[in-house]
């Protein structure tokens, strides 16, 4: 499928050596949305989480310290920039690298939390993300072996879809599902949202949503 079929008219490309970024109305919208959210998160302060005490009418305020606040804000900005880059990249392998980076920083955003349940969920999500990196990078290697290119512009013009390309797309989908924490891997990631630190947690959900949309588009470009 041609790239402009899904994304609309091609506004232009930005060649960076072997890496080619391209902009269509669809990708520009997603890129701009992520950048806006990232800027809002960069200038925001964390909210104090209020928890009800068990067998009591009192409340317990859970706040984020300054050192933890700086780390989580930095990692949230990195996550936002990686998500924005994934929205406009025209290279299959570079999209995979962005997805892997997002999985790493998502763990870091909640890694300093002093809550056992949250850390346990982050640990399980980390295991899933690391395991998912195997099919994710294998998909890139197999796609290169099957087609001789990783450029989405070239992959969109391949007339014959081979079984290896289909298998590569399946591995790619499995890897993205594990890295972003969508079904069937969503349970541990949902538990991570119990940690204090909004709005930094919003970028975790936003990155998962936008990466999933872009991954589906890439599969359609390659296989249709």
C-alpha angles and dihedrals in degrees: 000000000000115000093235092055091074102023102038129232116358109246094188147294133256110209114204101177108285090351115085121190117198134190129213128159090264095050094040090055093051092043093050093046093053092046092051092050091046091053091049091050091047092058097038129096125221122263122236112247115226116207125188114235116238114251091003141088092226128101131224118218116212114193134179118244123233096252092048090044092057093048094048093046091051093049091047090054090049090050091050094049092047090051091048091050091051090055095063105027116119095197122091095210095047089054087055090051091051091050092050091049091051090053091053097049092045088063091046093053091066100026095098094054115119096216120109097210093050094046091047090052091047090050092052091046089050091054090050092048093050093048090047091055088073097063090036096058091035087059090057092048093048093047090053091048092048099045108017092233142069097197112118089214090059095039090053090058098051107116100196120058110209127203090247090058090051092048090048090053090051091052089047092054092048091049093049091048091054096043095048096040099235124147127343088020097045100100098079093041091053089054089055089065091071090079121100117248110092128194091034090066091060092072089059091059094039093052092050092050097048095041090052092051092048092046091055090050091051091051090051091049092052102040104035 
